[in-house]
């Protein structure tokens, strides 16, 4: 009993039903139990619920079947009220003349202490053998219950003792083990590897070394070997061998090493991220802050000190002191937002005008959000402050420029309207009198005069058409209507009415897919369709025009196409045709001012879309443009109303 109480590991002896017969002092200290409360109690009282279940379903069946248990990881109820991890081992044996089970509990850190204690225990056991031969059987049972390998080799390297684990490890007959030479037991390869340590032990030098080995099961593992010299009358009589299987510990050690390396890598990344964050805050003129309400603890980043012109060495201003850093009306707004955030838990954002201690002023964009504790209660705020002084000044300048530009555009529009109106009248007179002269006095004119009059009438008509198209382009913004749902199918029908005569003259066929309803300016979308259909009928080849209007859904928009079988366009002119006054043909071949497609492009872009053309010369052309659909058009309509 004294020997068991001196061991540095917890020891428990139970009967076959798990009733406790003995508990040493180390176990009582570990669990906080008294010896009286343990005796006759079931060993289940020492374990938490999950470990009890594992003990009943796995540990006991394995122990009753094999008579031993090695390195089972469980948790035990510790004296401090927590759960302590232990490695559980057990061997069957005898206690007070009856069959019993000897349990040992090891913490991972107790291994080395236990091995040193085991050497001392062995020395005392041998001394006890000389004094108390009746304890031999019990001591043997204890040695056999130990999870490690224990053996004693004399100075001639003959085995004088080997516990059950040692015999099992090497697969020897227990009776034949005693008296065997160490070379025979270890084998030539292992003996050669350990020979240096064997000679050191026989020379009286303790040996401690690790070895990577192949277990009898074929599994690769690690062992920790202790060769402890034994002496009598100053002479080494042999050495005690203690070998522990530390495979599990090595795995844990490797895992810890990997974890430490991973943590160091993460810390390195965090350091880099922190440095990058500080640099980003400096470049973006963004400072960060936090405020713990209880105690009024305020923390600022370095950049925030720089933005507000405060000296870091003077400490961070408290929330109340920050009132001096803002205009009174700005701080009043900030205080109202903070109080609302603390009450509702909602984030906030607002622009504030600050006043630095050196008198300089500026603007910041301040935002904040609530910080909650584990119970979900709001305990503070955190957020960012970005210096937007430059942007604010730019916006003020842009606003002033916008007002000036709007006034200038209005004056320019009035001028253009008056100028165009005044130009239309003389052009109308020139054209009208030229036509009148042709009808009434054509026979009186010489051929050359007739040609001059024809040039005059044609030039006047082209000038009138050019002015009308320029006015249409200029009025796209000034006479724009409020956006509303536009049925493109109805719009197509309206556009075809004035083109009916041209369709009949050319024998054209105009077909279409079911067309959607979009949101936009009905007048401008009608002009868009009229220009594209007019071009499809105008730029036709020798065959009768075939025009098809298609519609395909593309995400949140519709792609509308106008396809014809006309003369087509060379790819090198695709971009050019959407520019003003860009014509690809002589006026004698095809009439027009070169503004129609420029108007189409501006209408489509004003509606948030884009226009393009696909064509093969001689095989027709397809004009494609996108428009927002009816469901998404509300947002686009709002954006159009806000556009200058």
C-alpha positions in Angstrom: 0.0 0.0 0.0 2.8 2.4 0.9 4.5 1.7 -2.5 1.2 2.5 -4.4 0.7 5.7 -2.4 4.2 6.9 -3.3 3.7 6.5 -7.1 3.3 9.8 -9.0 0.3 8.5 -10.9 -3.2 7.8 -9.8 -3.9 4.1 -9.1 -7.3 2.4 -8.6 -8.1 -1.2 -7.8 -11.6 -2.6 -8.5 -13.3 -5.9 -8.6 -14.8 -7.3 -11.8 -18.0 -5.3 -11.3 -16.1 -1.9 -11.1 -16.5 -1.6 -7.3 -13.5 0.3 -5.8 -11.3 -1.8 -3.4 -8.4 0.7 -3.2 -7.5 4.2 -4.3 -4.0 5.7 -3.8 -3.4 9.3 -2.5 -2.6 10.6 -6.0 -6.1 9.5 -7.2 -7.8 11.1 -4.2 -5.9 14.3 -4.8 -6.8 14.3 -8.5 -10.6 13.7 -8.0 -11.1 15.5 -4.6 -12.7 12.3 -3.2 -12.1 10.8 0.2 -10.9 7.2 0.7 -14.0 6.4 2.7 -16.4 7.7 0.0 -14.5 5.7 -2.7 -14.4 2.3 -1.0 -17.2 0.0 -2.2 -18.4 2.9 -4.5 -18.6 2.2 -8.3 -15.8 3.7 -10.3 -18.4 5.5 -12.5 -18.5 8.3 -9.8 -15.1 9.5 -11.0 -16.2 10.2 -14.6 -18.5 12.7 -16.4 -21.5 11.4 -18.3 -19.9 11.0 -21.7 -16.9 9.1 -20.3 -19.2 6.9 -18.2 -21.0 5.8 -21.4 -17.7 5.1 -23.2 -16.4 3.2 -20.1 -19.5 1.0 -20.1 -19.9 0.4 -23.8 -16.2 0.1 -24.8 -13.7 -0.1 -22.0 -15.2 -2.8 -19.8 -16.1 -5.2 -22.7 -12.6 -4.8 -24.1 -11.0 -5.3 -20.6 -13.1 -8.4 -19.8 -12.3 -9.9 -23.2 -8.5 -9.2 -23.3 -7.6 -8.9 -19.6 -5.8 -5.6 -20.3 -6.4 -2.0 -21.5 -3.8 0.3 -22.9 -3.8 4.1 -23.5 -7.5 4.9 -23.5 -8.2 8.7 -23.5 -11.0 9.7 -21.2 -12.0 12.7 -19.0 -12.2 12.5 -15.2 -14.0 14.8 -12.7 -11.1 16.8 -11.2 -11.0 18.3 -7.7 -11.2 21.9 -9.1 -14.7 21.2 -10.6 -13.3 20.9 -14.1 -12.7 17.9 -16.3 -9.2 16.6 -16.6 -8.0 14.5 -19.6 -6.3 11.3 -18.6 -4.8 8.2 -20.3 -6.3 5.1 -18.8 -4.5 1.7 -18.5 -5.6 -1.5 -16.7 -4.4 -5.0 -16.1 -6.2 -7.9 -14.4 -4.5 -9.4 -11.3 -5.2 -10.2 -7.6 -5.8 -8.1 -4.6 -6.1 -9.6 -1.1 -6.4 -13.1 -2.6 -9.2 -12.3 -5.1 -9.3 -11.4 -8.7 -9.0 -7.6 -9.2 -8.3 -5.0 -11.8 -5.5 -2.5 -11.4 -6.2 0.9 -13.1 -3.6 3.6 -13.7 -4.4 7.2 -14.7 -1.8 9.3 -16.4 -1.8 12.9 -17.5 0.3 13.6 -20.6 2.8 15.5 -18.5 3.2 12.8 -15.9 5.0 10.4 -18.2 8.5 11.5 -17.5 7.8 11.9 -13.8 6.3 8.4 -13.7 9.2 6.8 -15.5 11.7 8.4 -13.0 9.4 7.3 -10.2 9.2 3.8 -11.7 12.9 3.4 -11.4 12.7 4.3 -7.8 9.7 2.0 -7.4 11.7 -0.8 -8.9 14.6 -0.2 -6.6 12.2 -0.3 -3.6 10.5 -3.3 -5.0 13.8 -5.3 -5.2 14.6 -4.2 -1.6 11.1 -5.3 -0.6 11.7 -8.7 -2.3 14.6 -9.4 0.0 12.6 -8.3 3.1 9.1 -9.4 2.2 8.9 -12.4 -0.2 5.2 -12.6 0.3 4.7 -9.3 -1.7 6.4 -10.8 -4.8 3.1 -11.8 -6.5 1.5 -8.5 -5.8 4.6 -6.5 -7.1 4.5 -8.7 -10.2 0.9 -7.8 -10.7 1.7 -4.1 -10.4 4.6 -4.3 -12.9 2.4 -6.2 -15.3 -0.3 -3.6 -15.0 2.0 -0.8 -16.1 1.6 0.4 -19.7 5.3 0.5 -20.4 7.8 -2.2 -21.0 9.9 -3.2 -17.9 12.8 -5.6 -17.8 16.1 -6.1 -15.9 19.3 -7.3 -17.6 22.3 -8.3 -15.5 25.9 -7.5 -16.3 26.1 -10.5 -18.6 23.1 -9.2 -20.5 20.9 -12.0 -19.3 17.2 -11.3 -18.6 16.3 -11.6 -15.0 12.9 -9.9 -15.1 10.4 -8.9 -17.7 6.9 -7.6 -17.2 3.9 -8.9 -19.2 4.0 -5.9 -21.6 7.7 -6.5 -22.4 7.1 -10.2 -23.1 4.1 -9.5 -25.3 5.9 -6.8 -27.2 8.7 -9.1 -28.4 6.3 -12.1 -28.7 8.3 -14.4 -26.5 7.3 -17.2 -24.2 7.2 -15.8 -20.7 9.0 -18.9 -19.3 11.7 -18.7 -22.0 12.2 -15.0 -21.6 14.0 -15.3 -18.2 17.6 -16.4 -18.9 17.6 -15.3 -22.5 20.4 -13.0 -23.8 19.5 -9.5 -24.8 20.8 -10.0 -28.4 18.4 -13.0 -28.8 15.4 -11.0 -27.6 16.1 -7.7 -29.4 17.4 -9.3 -32.7 20.6 -8.3 -34.4 19.3 -5.1 -36.0 17.8 -3.6 -32.8 20.7 -4.8 -30.7 23.2 -3.0 -33.0 21.1 0.2 -32.8 21.0 0.0 -28.9 24.5 -1.4 -28.3 26.0 2.0 -27.5 23.3 2.7 -24.8 23.7 -0.8 -23.4 27.4 -0.3 -22.9 26.8 3.1 -21.3 24.3 1.6 -18.8 26.8 -1.2 -17.9 29.4 1.6 -17.4 27.1 3.1 -14.8 25.7 5.9 -17.0 21.9 6.3 -17.2 20.6 6.3 -20.8 17.5 8.1 -22.1 16.7 8.1 -25.8 13.9 8.0 -28.3 13.6 5.4 -31.0 11.4 5.3 -34.2 10.3 1.7 -34.4 7.9 -0.7 -36.2 5.5 -2.1 -33.7 4.6 -5.8 -33.7 1.3 -4.8 -35.3 3.3 -3.4 -38.3 2.4 0.2 -37.3 5.2 2.8 -37.2 5.6 4.3 -33.8 7.9 6.0 -31.3 9.3 4.8 -27.9 11.1 6.4 -25.1 13.7 4.1 -23.5 15.3 4.5 -20.0 18.3 2.4 -19.1 18.9 2.8 -15.4 22.1 1.2 -14.0 21.8 -1.0 -10.9 24.8 -1.3 -8.5 25.7 -3.3 -5.4 28.8 -2.6 -3.3 29.9 -0.1 -5.9 29.7 -2.6 -8.8 27.1 -2.4 -11.6 25.1 -5.6 -11.4 22.9 -4.8 -14.5 20.4 -2.2 -15.6 16.7 -1.7 -15.5 15.0 -1.1 -18.8 11.9 1.1 -18.9 10.3 1.6 -22.4 7.2 3.8 -23.0 5.2 3.9 -26.2 5.1 7.6 -26.9 3.5 7.4 -30.3 0.4 9.3 -29.2 2.5 12.0 -27.5 4.6 12.3 -30.7 1.4 12.8 -32.7 0.3 15.4 -30.2 3.7 17.1 -30.3 3.6 17.2 -34.1 0.1 18.6 -34.0 1.2 21.2 -31.5 4.2 22.1 -33.7 2.0 22.4 -36.7 -0.5 24.5 -34.7 2.3 26.8 -33.5 3.6 27.2 -37.0 0.1 27.9 -38.3 -0.4 30.5 -35.5 2.9 32.1 -36.3 1.9 32.3 -40.0 -1.5 33.8 -39.1 0.2 36.3 -36.7 2.5 37.2 -39.6 -0.4 37.7 -41.9 -2.2 39.8 -39.2 0.9 42.0 -38.8 1.0 42.5 -42.6 -2.7 43.1 -42.7 -2.4 45.6 -39.8 0.4 47.4 -41.6 -1.6 47.4 -44.9 -4.7 48.7 -43.0 -2.7 51.6 -41.5 -1.3 52.4 -44.9 -4.8 52.2 -46.5 -6.1 54.5 -43.8 -3.3 57.0 -44.4 -3.8 57.0 -48.2 -7.6 57.1 -48.0 -7.6 59.6 -45.2 -9.7 57.2 -43.1 -9.4 57.0 -39.3 -11.1 54.4 -37.1 -12.4 54.7 -33.5 -14.2 52.8 -30.8 -16.0 53.9 -27.7 -16.8 51.9 -24.6 -19.8 53.6 -23.0 -19.0 52.4 -19.4 -16.0 54.4 -18.3 -16.1 56.6 -21.4 -13.1 54.7 -22.9 -12.3 56.1 -26.4 -9.7 54.6 -28.8 -8.5 56.3 -32.0 -6.3 55.1 -34.8 -3.2 57.1 -35.7 -4.8 58.5 -38.9 -7.8 59.9 -36.9 -5.4 61.9 -34.7 -3.8 63.2 -38.0 -7.2 64.1 -39.5 -8.5 66.1 -36.5 -5.1 67.6 -35.8 -4.8 66.2 -32.2 -1.5 65.2 -30.6 -1.5 61.4 -29.7 0.9 62.1 -26.7 -1.9 64.1 -25.1 -4.2 61.1 -25.1 -7.5 60.4 -26.9 -10.2 63.0 -26.2 -13.2 61.6 -24.3 -16.6 61.6 -26.0 -17.5 64.8 -24.2 -14.2 66.5 -25.1 -14.9 65.8 -28.8 -17.5 68.6 -28.8 -14.6 71.1 -29.2 -13.5 69.4 -32.5 -16.8 70.1 -34.4 -19.0 73.0 -35.3 -21.8 73.2 -32.7 -24.5 72.3 -35.2 -22.4 69.3 -36.4 -21.8 68.0 -33.0 -25.5 68.4 -32.1 -26.4 66.2 -35.1 -23.7 63.7 -34.2 -24.9 63.5 -30.6 -28.5 62.9 -31.8 -27.3 60.1 -34.1 -25.3 58.4 -31.3 -28.2 58.5 -28.9 -30.5 57.0 -31.5 -27.9 54.3 -32.3 -27.5 53.3 -28.6 -31.3 53.1 -28.2 -32.1 51.3 -31.4 -28.9 49.4 -32.3 -29.0 50.8 -35.8 -25.9 52.1 -37.6 -25.5 55.7 -38.7 -23.7 57.8 -41.2 -23.5 61.6 -41.7 -21.2 64.4 -42.8 -19.8 66.8 -40.2 -17.7 70.0 -40.2 -14.7 69.9 -37.9 -12.5 72.6 -36.4 -9.0 71.5 -35.6 -7.1 72.9 -32.6 -4.9 74.9 -35.0 -8.1 76.6 -36.4 -8.2 74.8 -39.8 -11.7 73.5 -40.8 -12.9 70.7 -43.0 -15.5 68.0 -43.5 -15.6 64.3 -42.6 -17.9 61.5 -43.4 -18.5 59.8 -40.0 -20.1 56.4 -39.6 -20.7 54.1 -36.6 -22.3 50.9 -35.5 -23.1 49.3 -32.2 -20.9 46.9 -30.3 -22.7 44.2 -28.2 -21.7 41.9 -25.4 -22.3 38.2 -25.2 -25.8 38.9 -24.0 -26.6 41.0 -27.0 -26.6 44.3 -25.0 -25.2 47.5 -26.6 -22.0 48.4 -24.7 -20.4 50.8 -27.1 -19.9 52.0 -30.6 -17.2 51.7 -33.3 -16.7 53.2 -36.7 -14.7 55.2 -39.2 -14.1 58.9 -40.0 -13.0 59.8 -43.5 -11.7 63.3 -44.4 -13.8 64.5 -47.4 -12.7 68.1 -47.3 -11.3 68.0 -50.8 -14.4 66.2 -52.1 -16.7 68.7 -50.3 -14.9 71.7 -51.8 -15.0 70.0 -55.2 -18.7 69.3 -54.9 -19.3 73.0 -54.0 -17.4 74.1 -57.1 -19.2 71.6 -59.2 -22.5 72.7 -57.9 -21.7 76.3 -58.7 -20.4 75.2 -62.2 -23.6 73.2 -62.7 -25.8 76.2 -62.0 -23.7 78.3 -64.3 -23.8 75.5 -67.0 -27.5 75.1 -66.7 -28.0 78.8 -67.1 -25.6 78.8 -70.1 -27.4 75.9 -71.7 -30.8 77.5 -71.3 -29.5 80.7 -72.9 -27.9 78.6 -75.7 -31.1 76.7 -76.2 -33.1 79.9 -76.5 -30.6 81.2 -78.9 -30.6 78.0 -81.0 -34.4 78.1 -81.1 -34.6 81.7 -82.1 -31.8 81.3 -84.6 -33.3 78.2 -86.2 -36.7 79.8 -86.3 -35.3 82.9 -88.0 -33.3 80.7 -90.4 -36.3 78.6 -91.3 -38.3 81.6 -92.7 -35.8 82.9 -95.3 -35.0 79.3 -96.3 -38.7 78.7 -96.7 -39.0 81.8 -98.9 -36.0 80.8 -101.0 -37.4 77.3 -101.5 -41.0 78.4 -102.1 -40.1 81.1 -104.6 -37.7 78.8 -106.3 -40.4 76.1 -106.7 -42.9 78.8 -107.8 -40.4 80.1 -110.4 -39.9 76.5 -111.7 -43.7 75.9 -112.0 -44.6 79.2 -113.7 -41.6 80.3 -115.7 -39.6 77.1 -116.4 -40.2 77.5 -120.2 -38.8 81.1 -120.1 -35.6 80.0 -118.4 -32.5 78.9 -120.2 -31.2 75.4 -119.4 -28.4 76.8 -117.3 -30.8 79.0 -115.3 -33.1 76.0 -114.8 -30.1 74.0 -113.4 -29.3 76.9 -111.1 -32.9 77.1 -109.8 -32.9 73.4 -109.2 -29.7 73.7 -107.1 -31.2 76.6 -105.2 -34.4 74.6 -104.3 -32.5 71.5 -103.4 -30.0 73.4 -101.2 -32.9 75.2 -99.4 -34.7 71.9 -98.8 -31.6 70.2 -97.5 -30.8 73.2 -95.2 -34.4 73.0 -93.8 -34.0 69.2 -93.2 -30.7 69.8 -91.5 -32.1 72.5 -89.2 -35.0 70.3 -88.3 -32.7 67.3 -87.4 -30.4 69.6 -85.4 -33.4 70.9 -83.5 -34.5 67.3 -82.8 -31.1 66.4 -81.4 -30.9 69.5 -79.3 -34.4 69.0 -77.9 -33.8 65.5 -76.7 -33.0 66.9 -73.2 -34.9 70.2 -73.2 -38.2 68.7 -74.3 -37.9 65.3 -72.6 -41.0 64.0 -71.0 -41.5 62.2 -67.7 -40.7 58.5 -68.1 -43.6 56.1 -68.1 -44.4 52.6 -69.3 -44.2 52.5 -73.1 -45.7 49.6 -75.1 -43.2 49.1 -77.9 -45.7 47.1 -80.0 -48.1 50.1 -80.0 -45.2 52.4 -80.7 -44.2 50.3 -83.7 -47.8 50.5 -85.1 -47.8 54.3 -84.7 -44.4 54.6 -86.4 -45.5 52.5 -89.4 -48.6 54.7 -90.2 -46.6 57.6 -91.8 -44.3 55.0 -93.5 -47.3 53.2 -95.0 -46.9 54.8 -98.5 -43.2 54.0 -98.6 -43.9 50.4 -97.6 -46.5 50.1 -100.4 -44.2 51.7 -103.0 -41.2 49.4 -102.2 -43.3 46.3 -101.6 -41.7 45.9 -98.2 -42.7 43.4 -95.5 -42.4 44.5 -91.9 -42.7 41.7 -89.2 -42.0 41.7 -85.5 -41.8 39.5 -82.4 -44.1 40.2 -79.5 -42.6 43.4 -78.2 -42.4 44.2 -74.5 -43.4 47.2 -72.4 -40.4 49.3 -71.2 -40.1 52.5 -69.2 -38.9 55.6 -70.9 -39.8 58.7 -72.9 -42.5 57.7 -75.3 -41.8 60.4 -77.8 -38.1 59.7 -78.0 -38.5 55.9 -78.2 -40.9 56.6 -81.1 -38.3 58.7 -82.8 -35.8 56.0 -82.3 -38.0 53.3 -83.9 -38.9 55.7 -86.7 -35.3 56.4 -87.6 -34.2 52.8 -87.6 -37.3 51.6 -89.6 -36.8 54.5 -92.1 -33.2 53.6 -92.6 -34.1 49.9 -93.1 -36.6 50.9 -95.9 -34.3 53.5 -97.4 -31.1 51.5 -97.7 -32.6 48.6 -99.5 -31.1 46.7 -102.4 -32.9 45.7 -105.6 -35.1 43.2 -103.8 -38.2 44.2 -101.8 -37.2 45.2 -98.3 -37.7 42.6 -95.5 -37.7 44.2 -92.1 -38.0 42.3 -88.8 -38.2 43.8 -85.3 -37.1 41.3 -82.6 -37.0 41.4 -78.8 -34.9 39.2 -76.4 -34.7 39.4 -72.6 -31.1 40.0 -71.3 -31.0 40.0 -67.5 -32.7 43.2 -66.3 -33.1 44.6 -69.8 -34.6 44.0 -73.3 -32.4 43.8 -76.4 -34.5 45.2 -79.4 -33.2 44.5 -82.9 -34.2 45.9 -86.3 -33.0 43.6 -89.1 -33.2 44.3 -92.8 -32.0 42.7 -96.1 -30.6 45.9 -97.6 -27.2 47.0 -98.8 -25.4 46.4 -95.5 -22.4 48.3 -93.9 -18.7 47.5 -94.0 -17.4 46.7 -90.4 -14.8 49.6 -90.6 -17.7 52.1 -90.6 -19.6 50.6 -87.6 -18.4 53.4 -85.2 -18.5 56.2 -87.7 -22.2 55.9 -88.6 -23.3 56.9 -85.1 -21.4 60.2 -85.4 -23.1 63.5 -86.6 -22.9 64.4 -90.3 -21.2 61.1 -91.2 -22.6 59.8 -94.5 -21.4 56.7 -96.4 -23.2 57.6 -99.7 -23.7 60.5 -102.0 -26.8 62.6 -101.5 -27.7 61.7 -105.1 -27.8 58.1 -104.0 -29.6 58.3 -100.7 -31.2 61.4 -99.1 -30.6 62.4 -95.5 -28.6 64.7 -93.2 -26.3 62.2 -91.4 -27.9 63.0 -88.0 -30.5 60.2 -87.7 -28.3 57.5 -86.1 -26.6 60.1 -83.8 -30.1 60.9 -82.5 -30.7 57.1 -82.0 -27.5 56.7 -80.1 -28.3 59.7 -77.8 -31.9 58.4 -77.1 -30.6 54.9 -76.2 -27.8 56.2 -74.0 -30.2 58.6 -72.2 -32.3 55.5 -71.4 -29.3 53.7 -69.9 -28.7 51.3 -72.8 -26.3 51.0 -75.7 -26.7 50.6 -79.4 -24.6 48.6 -81.9 -24.8 47.3 -85.5 -24.0 43.9 -87.0 -23.8 43.7 -90.8 -22.3 41.9 -93.8 -22.1 44.1 -97.0 -24.8 43.1 -99.5 -26.6 40.9 -97.0 -28.4 43.5 -94.8 -27.8 45.0 -91.4 -29.1 44.5 -87.8 -29.2 47.4 -85.4 -29.5 46.3 -81.7 -30.2 48.4 -78.7 -31.0 47.7 -75.0 -33.7 49.2 -72.8 -34.5 48.6 -69.1 -37.6 46.4 -68.7 -40.8 47.5 -67.1 -40.0 46.0 -63.7 -36.6 47.6 -63.4 -37.6 50.8 -65.1 -38.8 52.6 -62.0 -35.2 53.0 -60.8 -34.0 54.1 -64.2 -36.9 56.6 -64.4 -35.9 58.1 -61.1 -32.3 58.4 -62.2 -33.3 60.1 -65.4 -35.4 62.7 -63.5 -32.3 63.5 -61.4 -30.0 63.7 -64.4 -29.1 67.3 -65.5 
